Structure formats: C-alpha cells, structure tokens
Amino acid sequence: MRFYTINALVLVIFSLLLITGFFGYVPTWLYVLFVLIWIVITAIGSFQIQWNYHLHSLNQNHKISENYISITFDDGPHPEFTPKVLRLLKEFNAEASFFLIGKNAQKYPELVKQIVDEGHLVANHSYSHSKHFGFFSSKKIVLELEQADAVLKVIIGKKPRFFRPPFGVTNPAIKKALRTTKHHSIGWSKRSFDTTSLSEEKIFEKITSNLKKGDIILLHDSSQKTIAVLERLLLSLQSTNLKSVTLDRLLEIEAYA
C-alpha cells in the first residue's frame, strides 16, 4: 500500500458515494465510516516504516549472498550504555550501526569518535529527536537533519547519508525533506521493543524468531536490559552462522557523502 495510491482510491470511491447520494440515498454513517477507515490506514502507515507507505525506506536486504545481518542502535550516544555496547561488540568481533541524535553527539564527541574508530557506522537520527518530529514542516525537518549532519561532520570528518526517522514515523513532509537532503531512509525488519516494559526474554525472542540473513535489527543503547539482550544475541549469532555487519555492507551502498 502506498499513500498516493490509497488517496487516489479513496477519492474515486468517495466521488462515487457522492454521485450515488446525489441520485439516491447514502446514509451519513457510511461517509463517516469511510473517512474513519482512511484515517486509520494513514495513521498505521505513518507508524509502520516497513510498509513504505509515504516513502521508500531500506528495511532489509534479503537478496544478499553472505550470512550478514545488521544490528542498529538508536538514540545514542549514551555515556553509560554506549561504552558497554562497544565492549560487547569488540568481544564478539561484531559490527553495528548507530543512529545518533545530534544534540547527544554534541555532548559526547569522544564516544562518537570511538564508535567510528572501532569500525562501526554512525548515521543521522535528527538533531533533537523531538516527540513532535512527525508534525514538523519539511523545512524544519531539513534544518534538523542538516544540523545533525554538521555536528557529526565536525567530529568524524564525514557527512552521513543514512537517516532513521525518530520513532520510525514517516509522512509527506519527511519525504519532501529527504528529497532535499538526499539521505537514505533506513528502517528495520526486526523491532525489539527494548524501550518498552517487555522482559529481556520476550525481547530476545522477538529478535531471534525467524531471524535470517539480510535482516536489520532495531535496538537502543540506552538501558541495561538492552545490554543483556545484546550479549545473548551475539552469542546466538555464533551458533546460527550469522554475522552482524555495518549497514553499508549489508545494503551495499555508501554510508557517507
């Protein structure tokens, strides 16, 4: 399903309802129900980045020949938990990708450098990660992305090409902004829900259930629970012959401009 396809279909059906109502009788509740269905589909599509409802996001690469997956972390860097993540990745010889909030990167530039120096990838996760990001204008979104890019470029000398929308929310304004900034929108195929009240066991099961090459896993380097899950995940990858690599290797595209 795509936003413009759904809207075109909705317009046609609604026009037919109006024509039918002009020549006959269409109950008011049918119009209301139809509008509600459209609102629900649009809302779900906006919060499900895997649907590619508003814009195309790179959510996996199941065509890859190697047994690669990508573990990704959002919302860092975090002064307590990002170093723990990096220690585990080094211990298991695994690579990961970190979608960093610009203002956090500004606070902890040494952590950003450490991420890159240890062979991992950094990407754009907006500057503020505002809870209102989904309601920003395209102009404001462009400013958010450019500000985060500028912070990261000062620290690592490169401008990220990958962007993950805060909360995984997409809409026409974000699509328009990405046309300007030329970022690739990155989603996921395995969402851990590690920021919820789910137990460590449930989170681990959600990630590893039917995990296959080409998958992109979403985690957050912001809690001890995630650290515990990560350690179990890295152990399990050894037994399944899967290797976590950076997103540019998995998706086979350049990560930096």
C-alpha positions in Angstrom: 0.0 0.0 0.0 1.2 3.5 -0.9 -0.1 6.9 0.3 -0.8 8.3 -3.1 -2.4 5.0 -4.3 -4.7 4.9 -1.3 -5.6 8.5 -1.6 -6.4 8.1 -5.3 -8.6 5.1 -4.5 -10.3 6.9 -1.6 -11.0 9.9 -3.9 -12.6 7.7 -6.5 -14.7 5.8 -4.0 -15.8 8.9 -2.2 -16.7 10.5 -5.5 -18.9 7.5 -6.3 -20.5 7.8 -2.9 -21.3 11.5 -3.6 -22.7 10.7 -7.0 -24.8 7.9 -5.6 -26.0 10.2 -2.8 -27.0 12.8 -5.4 -29.2 10.4 -7.3 -30.3 8.2 -4.4 -29.7 7.8 -0.7 -26.4 7.1 1.1 -26.6 7.1 4.9 -24.4 9.6 6.7 -22.8 6.9 8.8 -21.3 5.3 5.6 -19.5 8.6 4.8 -18.2 8.8 8.3 -17.1 5.1 8.3 -15.3 5.6 5.0 -13.4 8.6 6.3 -12.5 6.8 9.6 -11.1 3.8 7.6 -8.9 6.2 5.6 -7.7 7.9 8.8 -6.8 4.6 10.4 -4.9 3.3 7.3 -3.0 6.5 7.0 -2.1 6.5 10.7 -0.9 2.9 10.7 1.1 3.5 7.5 2.8 6.5 9.1 3.9 4.5 12.1 4.9 1.3 10.1 8.1 2.2 8.3 8.2 -1.3 6.8 5.1 -0.5 4.8 6.9 2.2 2.8 3.6 3.9 2.8 4.8 7.5 2.5 8.4 7.0 1.3 10.7 4.2 0.4 12.9 3.0 3.3 15.6 0.4 3.3 14.3 -2.2 5.8 16.4 -5.3 4.9 18.4 -6.9 2.2 17.3 -10.5 1.9 19.0 -10.8 -1.5 22.5 -10.6 0.0 24.6 -13.7 -0.6 26.6 -13.6 2.6 25.1 -14.5 6.0 25.0 -10.9 7.1 22.6 -9.1 9.4 22.8 -5.6 10.8 22.4 -4.7 14.4 21.4 -1.0 14.8 21.2 1.3 17.8 19.0 4.4 18.1 19.1 7.5 20.3 22.8 7.5 21.4 25.4 8.1 22.2 24.7 7.4 25.9 27.6 7.9 28.4 26.8 4.8 30.4 25.4 2.3 27.9 27.2 3.0 24.6 30.6 2.0 26.0 29.0 -1.2 27.3 27.6 -1.9 23.8 31.0 -1.2 22.2 32.8 -3.6 24.6 30.4 -6.4 23.7 30.7 -5.8 20.0 34.5 -5.8 20.3 34.4 -9.0 22.4 32.3 -10.8 19.7 34.0 -9.2 16.7 30.7 -7.8 15.5 30.0 -4.6 13.7 27.0 -2.3 14.3 25.4 0.9 13.1 24.5 3.8 15.5 21.8 6.3 14.6 22.8 9.2 16.7 20.8 12.2 18.0 22.7 15.3 17.1 22.5 17.0 20.5 23.7 13.8 22.2 26.7 13.6 19.8 27.5 17.2 20.6 27.6 16.3 24.3 29.8 13.2 23.9 32.0 13.6 20.8 34.6 11.2 22.2 32.0 8.4 22.1 31.2 9.2 18.5 34.9 9.0 17.6 35.2 5.8 19.5 32.2 4.3 17.6 33.9 5.1 14.3 37.4 4.2 15.3 36.2 0.7 16.4 34.8 0.0 12.9 31.2 0.9 13.3 28.9 3.2 11.4 27.3 6.4 12.5 24.1 7.9 11.0 21.6 10.7 11.4 18.7 10.3 13.8 17.7 14.1 13.7 19.2 16.8 15.9 16.6 16.9 18.7 14.6 13.7 18.4 11.6 15.9 19.4 8.4 14.0 20.3 6.7 16.4 17.8 9.0 15.5 14.9 6.2 13.9 13.0 4.4 17.2 12.9 7.4 19.3 11.8 7.2 21.1 8.4 9.6 19.8 5.7 11.7 23.0 6.1 12.1 22.3 9.8 13.0 18.7 9.2 15.6 19.7 6.7 17.1 22.0 9.3 17.1 19.2 11.9 18.9 16.8 9.5 21.4 19.4 8.4 22.2 20.4 12.0 22.8 16.8 13.0 25.0 16.2 9.9 27.0 19.3 10.7 27.7 18.1 14.3 28.8 14.6 13.1 30.9 16.0 10.3 32.8 18.2 12.8 33.5 15.1 14.9 34.3 12.4 12.3 35.0 14.5 9.2 32.2 12.9 7.1 28.6 13.6 6.4 26.2 10.6 7.0 23.9 9.6 4.1 21.7 7.3 6.3 18.8 8.7 8.3 16.3 6.9 10.5 13.2 9.0 11.3 12.6 9.4 15.1 10.1 6.8 16.3 10.1 5.3 12.8 7.4 7.8 11.8 7.1 8.8 8.1 4.9 11.3 6.3 4.8 13.5 3.2 6.8 16.3 5.0 9.7 13.8 5.7 9.6 12.5 2.2 9.9 16.1 0.8 12.7 16.9 3.2 14.7 13.8 2.2 14.5 14.9 -1.5 16.3 18.0 -0.4 18.9 16.4 1.9 19.5 13.3 -0.2 19.5 10.9 2.8 18.5 7.3 2.5 15.7 6.5 4.9 16.6 3.4 6.9 14.0 1.2 8.7 14.2 -2.3 10.1 12.8 -5.8 9.7 13.2 -6.8 13.4 11.9 -4.4 16.0 12.9 -5.4 19.5 10.7 -3.1 21.6 13.5 -2.9 24.0 12.3 0.5 25.3 9.0 -0.9 26.5 8.2 -2.9 29.6 8.8 -6.2 27.8 11.0 -8.6 29.6 14.5 -9.5 28.4 13.3 -12.9 27.4 10.5 -11.6 25.3 12.7 -9.0 23.6 15.3 -11.7 22.8 12.6 -14.0 21.4 11.2 -11.2 19.2 14.6 -10.6 17.7 15.7 -14.1 17.1 12.4 -15.6 16.0 12.9 -16.4 12.3 16.0 -14.2 12.1 17.6 -14.6 8.7 20.3 -13.1 6.6 19.6 -9.6 5.4 17.6 -8.6 8.5 18.1 -5.2 10.2 17.6 -5.3 14.0 16.5 -2.2 15.9 17.8 -1.7 19.4 18.6 1.3 21.6 21.9 1.8 23.5 20.0 3.3 26.5 19.3 0.6 29.1 20.9 -2.3 30.9 18.2 -4.6 29.6 19.3 -3.9 26.1 22.9 -4.7 27.1 21.8 -8.1 28.4 19.8 -8.8 25.3 22.7 -7.8 23.1 25.0 -10.2 24.8 22.6 -13.1 24.3 22.0 -12.1 20.7 25.7 -12.0 19.9 26.1 -15.5 21.5 23.2 -16.8 19.4 24.6 -15.4 16.2 27.7 -17.5 16.6 25.6 -20.7 16.7 23.5 -19.7 13.7 26.5 -18.7 11.5 25.1 -15.1 11.1 27.4 -12.1 11.3 26.5 -8.6 12.2 28.0 -6.0 9.8 27.5 -2.3 9.3 24.6 -1.2 7.2 26.6 0.0 4.3 28.0 -3.6 3.9 24.5 -5.1 4.3 22.8 -2.7 2.0 25.8 -2.4 -0.4 25.6 1.4 -0.6 27.9 4.2 0.6 27.2 5.4 4.2 28.9 8.8 3.9 28.9 11.7 1.5 
